[in-house]
Amino acid sequence: MATFEVRVEGLTGLTLDGSSAPTVTELTQFLTDGAKEVINNLPARLLPLCAASQSFTSGTANTLNTGKVLNVFRSDGDIQQPCRQIKASEKGRVTDASEMIHATVTDPVYYIDNNGLDVVPDGGSCTYSEVQYPSVAYGDSAIAVFPDEAEHLVVLYGAVKSLQNVLGSRTSNSDIATALGLIKTAVDQAATAAGEFTNADSDSVFGDESTFLTNDSQLTRVKDALDNAEKIIDDGANSPTGSAAGDAATYLYTDEDIELLNGAISIANVEINRAKAHLSEWTSIGDMRVKQANAALSEAQGYVNEVQSRLAVDNAQYGWYEKQQAKLQADYDKGLQALL
């Protein structure tokens, strides 16, 4: 016969071991608790199947393991005489021969007081049947001193409690918690990159004097290059006459000095290209911040997607476990009612 672990796994779809949820150790506890609950609900006709005999000498109360005592006997020397139960408050009266409830060796009595069972008269060999609660291990395949017709209820109980354990464990997911932490980290990185655009003199790209404010900054170099180009094209001081009234291009063109004109234009183009290069450098620095922010936000979105995917899987599994737990609980309740 299959072990209780295998039977519970078959009902729940779980794979149990020493580190699963639940663990096999926890399953053992569920099965043991289940056996106890089933016994507590068994009809009187089945309780003797869960009982074991205990022996002691009357006059020395024997400690009880459970409160379910079925039969008590005292030997009169020849046969085991059945004992009738009395209240603990009457234990003194039964020793008085003048009392109607007086106990004798052929009509003994027993009482339960302070977790102990004792019999009157004293000095006799006594036995009683006491219902026992078995310990049920996950690797067992049967329960000793237990009715076979109720054994499947213990398996159902273990399966129900195992699924309840799984449902409880689904309230937290370390992978999701990790992804949520990484989302915050990525968003913080994006905020830091965006903060570089602020107008400040600290880490701000726009407050970086070596980039924007000093004489050798990119924007200053852009202006210098454009000024040079303008001077070459428009500054009359560069003309042979040195007259500010005219411009070099017009002078060179009207004097048909095309070679000098082409040279001037070539130099102007160099300065314009230099301006473009410095402007591009300035723009790239700003773009770098944008790229950093976008990269961080993309990373954050990736983790958001991961969280949503894991939540979808968890929700689907949670729903299945919840429905299966309800079905098994109904089967357990139905089976217990059938025994009654």
MOBELVEN-V280293 format. One record per residue. N is the residue number from 1. RES is the residue in one small letter. PSI is psi in degrees with one decimal (none if undefined). D_CENTER is the distance of its C-alpha to the mean C-alpha in Angstrom with 2 decimals. Layout:
n | res | psi | d_center
N | RES | PSI | D_CENTER
N | RES | PSI | D_CENTER
This chain:
n | res | psi | d_center
1 | m | 143.8 | 34.51
2 | a | 151.4 | 30.86
3 | t | 164.1 | 28.60
4 | f | -35.0 | 26.27
5 | e | -47.1 | 23.27
6 | v | -40.1 | 24.84
7 | r | -38.7 | 25.66
8 | v | -41.6 | 22.19
9 | e | -36.8 | 20.79
10 | g | -33.5 | 23.60
11 | l | -29.0 | 22.72
12 | t | -19.5 | 18.97
13 | g | 8.6 | 18.82
14 | l | 159.1 | 16.32
15 | t | 113.7 | 17.16
16 | l | 141.7 | 16.88
17 | d | -160.9 | 17.64
18 | g | -13.1 | 17.28
19 | s | 9.8 | 13.76
20 | s | 178.6 | 12.27
21 | a | 105.7 | 10.31
22 | p | 169.6 | 12.69
23 | t | 165.7 | 14.99
24 | v | -28.1 | 18.68
25 | t | -41.5 | 19.45
26 | e | -35.8 | 17.40
27 | l | -41.0 | 19.18
28 | t | -41.8 | 22.43
29 | q | -40.5 | 21.78
30 | f | -44.6 | 21.01
31 | l | -41.3 | 24.25
32 | t | -43.5 | 26.23
33 | d | -37.7 | 25.18
34 | g | -42.9 | 26.04
35 | a | -40.1 | 29.45
36 | k | -43.3 | 30.16
37 | e | -41.4 | 29.37
38 | v | -45.2 | 31.49
39 | i | -41.0 | 34.34
40 | n | -16.3 | 34.27
41 | n | 2.0 | 34.87
42 | l | 145.8 | 37.42
43 | p | 160.0 | 40.96
44 | a | -31.1 | 43.67
45 | r | -22.8 | 45.10
46 | l | -12.5 | 42.05
47 | l | -36.2 | 41.47
48 | p | -24.2 | 44.20
49 | l | -10.2 | 42.18
50 | c | 10.2 | 39.55
51 | a | 157.3 | 42.15
52 | a | 150.0 | 43.66
53 | s | 137.9 | 46.99
54 | q | 143.9 | 47.35
55 | s | 145.6 | 50.69
56 | f | 173.7 | 52.24
57 | t | 128.8 | 55.61
58 | s | 145.4 | 56.31
59 | g | -13.9 | 56.78
60 | t | 92.8 | 53.73
61 | a | 135.9 | 50.72
62 | n | 131.3 | 47.95
63 | t | 134.3 | 44.32
64 | l | 146.1 | 42.29
65 | n | -34.1 | 38.86
66 | t | 173.7 | 38.30
67 | g | 7.8 | 40.21
68 | k | 94.3 | 41.24
69 | v | 126.2 | 44.76
70 | l | -57.3 | 46.74
71 | n | 141.0 | 50.19
72 | v | 132.8 | 52.12
73 | f | 150.2 | 55.38
74 | r | 132.3 | 58.05
75 | s | 134.9 | 60.73
76 | d | 9.0 | 64.31
77 | g | -23.6 | 65.58
78 | d | -48.4 | 66.09
79 | i | 165.4 | 63.21
80 | q | 106.1 | 59.74
81 | q | 131.3 | 60.39
82 | p | 139.9 | 57.60
83 | c | 139.5 | 56.61
84 | r | 148.0 | 56.30
85 | q | 140.2 | 53.66
86 | i | 168.4 | 54.74
87 | k | 149.4 | 53.10
88 | a | -27.6 | 52.50
89 | s | -12.1 | 54.90
90 | e | 5.8 | 57.69
91 | k | -24.9 | 57.46
92 | g | -37.3 | 60.57
93 | r | -31.9 | 62.66
94 | v | -11.7 | 62.28
95 | t | -5.4 | 64.16
96 | d | 117.2 | 67.17
97 | a | -18.9 | 69.66
98 | s | -9.9 | 70.99
99 | e | 145.5 | 67.73
100 | m | -26.6 | 67.24
101 | i | 14.9 | 63.71
102 | h | 134.4 | 65.15
103 | a | 142.2 | 63.32
104 | t | 173.4 | 65.32
105 | v | -24.0 | 64.66
106 | t | -8.9 | 65.21
107 | d | 64.8 | 63.21
108 | p | 162.7 | 60.37
109 | v | 160.6 | 57.53
110 | y | 157.7 | 54.00
111 | y | 158.6 | 51.75
112 | i | 124.7 | 48.26
113 | d | 128.0 | 48.07
114 | n | 50.8 | 45.42
115 | n | 18.0 | 43.20
116 | g | 150.0 | 46.26
117 | l | 134.4 | 48.57
118 | d | 160.3 | 52.30
119 | v | 145.8 | 55.46
120 | v | 136.2 | 59.01
121 | p | 159.9 | 61.62
122 | d | 163.5 | 60.51
123 | g | 6.4 | 61.08
124 | g | 157.3 | 60.22
125 | s | 121.3 | 57.92
126 | c | 150.8 | 55.00
127 | t | 152.3 | 52.13
128 | y | 154.6 | 49.45
129 | s | 124.6 | 46.68
130 | e | 129.8 | 43.24
131 | v | 132.2 | 40.13
132 | q | 144.9 | 37.55
133 | y | 113.5 | 33.76
134 | p | 154.7 | 32.81
135 | s | 126.0 | 29.96
136 | v | 115.2 | 28.35
137 | a | 152.0 | 26.65
138 | y | -26.9 | 24.39
139 | g | -3.1 | 27.19
140 | d | 157.7 | 29.90
141 | s | -0.4 | 31.59
142 | a | 161.4 | 33.63
143 | i | 121.0 | 33.86
144 | a | 149.7 | 37.11
145 | v | 56.7 | 39.03
146 | f | 139.3 | 37.18
147 | p | 130.7 | 38.52
148 | d | -34.4 | 37.70
149 | e | -11.9 | 37.61
150 | a | -3.0 | 34.59
151 | e | -37.6 | 32.61
152 | h | -24.7 | 30.75
153 | l | -32.7 | 29.41
154 | v | -39.9 | 27.61
155 | v | -44.8 | 25.96
156 | l | -41.4 | 24.98
157 | y | -45.9 | 23.63
158 | g | -37.7 | 21.50
159 | a | -42.7 | 20.22
160 | v | -46.8 | 19.46
161 | k | -32.7 | 17.55
162 | s | -42.2 | 15.59
163 | l | -36.1 | 14.55
164 | q | -37.5 | 13.77
165 | n | -42.9 | 11.45
166 | v | -43.9 | 9.69
167 | l | -37.7 | 9.78
168 | g | -37.7 | 8.29
169 | s | -20.4 | 5.21
170 | r | -5.8 | 5.18
171 | t | -13.0 | 5.31
172 | s | 144.5 | 2.42
173 | n | 113.7 | 3.28
174 | s | -32.9 | 5.64
175 | d | -40.6 | 8.39
176 | i | -41.8 | 8.50
177 | a | -40.1 | 8.54
178 | t | -44.8 | 11.19
179 | a | -39.0 | 13.05
180 | l | -39.5 | 13.32
181 | g | -38.4 | 14.80
182 | l | -31.8 | 17.13
183 | i | -47.0 | 18.23
184 | k | -42.2 | 19.40
185 | t | -45.0 | 21.14
186 | a | -41.2 | 22.93
187 | v | -38.8 | 24.02
188 | d | -39.6 | 25.34
189 | q | -40.2 | 27.27
190 | a | -40.8 | 28.75
191 | a | -38.3 | 29.77
192 | t | -43.8 | 31.41
193 | a | -41.4 | 33.31
194 | a | -31.7 | 34.41
195 | g | -19.2 | 35.55
196 | e | -13.6 | 38.04
197 | f | -11.4 | 40.05
198 | t | 153.3 | 40.83
199 | n | 85.5 | 44.40
200 | a | 167.9 | 44.14
201 | d | 11.0 | 45.72
202 | s | -105.1 | 42.58
203 | d | -0.4 | 40.31
204 | s | 134.4 | 41.34
205 | v | -30.7 | 42.91
206 | f | -11.2 | 45.49
207 | g | 7.9 | 46.28
208 | d | 105.0 | 46.84
209 | e | -34.3 | 50.59
210 | s | -14.4 | 51.02
211 | t | -35.2 | 49.78
212 | f | -27.7 | 51.40
213 | l | -33.9 | 53.78
214 | t | 174.6 | 56.05
215 | n | -22.2 | 59.13
216 | d | 17.7 | 57.38
217 | s | 166.4 | 54.34
218 | q | -45.6 | 53.61
219 | l | -37.0 | 54.91
220 | t | -38.5 | 58.01
221 | r | -36.2 | 58.64
222 | v | -48.6 | 58.29
223 | k | -41.7 | 60.92
224 | d | -42.5 | 63.15
225 | a | -42.3 | 63.12
226 | l | -38.1 | 63.89
227 | d | -42.0 | 66.65
228 | n | -44.0 | 68.15
229 | a | -42.9 | 68.13
230 | e | -40.9 | 69.71
231 | k | -41.6 | 72.30
232 | i | -40.0 | 73.27
233 | i | -43.9 | 73.63
234 | d | -19.5 | 74.94
235 | d | 113.2 | 76.37
236 | g | -17.9 | 80.10
237 | a | -18.1 | 80.45
238 | n | -5.7 | 79.62
239 | s | 158.1 | 82.55
240 | p | -28.3 | 85.80
241 | t | -17.4 | 87.53
242 | g | 15.6 | 84.89
243 | s | 132.7 | 85.30
244 | a | -9.9 | 82.41
245 | a | -26.4 | 84.02
246 | g | -175.6 | 83.04
247 | d | 157.7 | 80.04
248 | a | -41.1 | 79.81
249 | a | -44.3 | 78.74
250 | t | -41.2 | 81.69
251 | y | -49.1 | 84.06
252 | l | -35.5 | 83.01
253 | y | -43.9 | 83.05
254 | t | -27.5 | 86.44
255 | d | 8.2 | 87.89
256 | e | 31.9 | 86.58
257 | d | 71.2 | 84.82
258 | i | -37.9 | 82.05
259 | e | -45.7 | 81.01
260 | l | -36.5 | 80.38
261 | l | -45.7 | 78.62
262 | n | -38.4 | 76.25
263 | g | -42.7 | 75.55
264 | a | -42.9 | 74.75
265 | i | -39.5 | 72.45
266 | s | -43.8 | 70.72
267 | i | -40.2 | 70.14
268 | a | -42.3 | 68.82
269 | n | -39.7 | 66.37
270 | v | -44.8 | 65.14
271 | e | -39.3 | 64.51
272 | i | -42.8 | 62.79
273 | n | -36.1 | 60.52
274 | r | -39.7 | 59.81
275 | a | -43.1 | 58.84
276 | k | -41.0 | 56.54
277 | a | -46.4 | 54.93
278 | h | -36.9 | 54.29
279 | l | -40.3 | 53.00
280 | s | -39.6 | 50.65
281 | e | -42.9 | 49.42
282 | w | -42.8 | 48.84
283 | t | -39.2 | 46.95
284 | s | -36.6 | 44.82
285 | i | -42.8 | 43.67
286 | g | -42.7 | 42.49
287 | d | -33.9 | 40.97
288 | m | -40.7 | 39.04
289 | r | -41.5 | 37.23
290 | v | -43.3 | 36.56
291 | k | -39.6 | 35.25
292 | q | -45.2 | 32.97
293 | a | -44.7 | 31.58
294 | n | -39.5 | 31.25
295 | a | -42.4 | 29.60
296 | a | -41.8 | 26.97
297 | l | -35.8 | 26.43
298 | s | -40.7 | 26.26
299 | e | -42.0 | 23.58
300 | a | -42.0 | 21.61
301 | q | -37.1 | 22.19
302 | g | -42.0 | 20.96
303 | y | -34.6 | 17.56
304 | v | -44.5 | 17.64
305 | n | -38.9 | 18.47
306 | e | -44.6 | 15.64
307 | v | -45.3 | 13.10
308 | q | -39.9 | 15.15
309 | s | -44.6 | 15.29
310 | r | -37.5 | 11.62
311 | l | -38.6 | 11.30
312 | a | -43.4 | 14.35
313 | v | -45.8 | 13.12
314 | d | -42.7 | 9.97
315 | n | -40.3 | 12.53
316 | a | -45.7 | 15.04
317 | q | -41.6 | 13.11
318 | y | -43.5 | 11.99
319 | g | -42.3 | 15.69
320 | w | -46.8 | 17.04
321 | y | -39.3 | 15.16
322 | e | -44.1 | 16.20
323 | k | -41.6 | 19.75
324 | q | -38.1 | 20.02
325 | q | -40.9 | 18.95
326 | a | -39.2 | 21.65
327 | k | -45.8 | 24.19
328 | l | -35.7 | 23.75
329 | q | -40.9 | 23.98
330 | a | -40.8 | 27.17
331 | d | -40.5 | 28.52
332 | y | -48.5 | 27.93
333 | d | -41.1 | 29.67
334 | k | -43.7 | 32.47
335 | g | -39.7 | 33.02
336 | l | -39.8 | 33.17
337 | q | -35.6 | 35.66
338 | a | -36.6 | 37.72
339 | l | -34.2 | 38.19
340 | l | none | 39.41
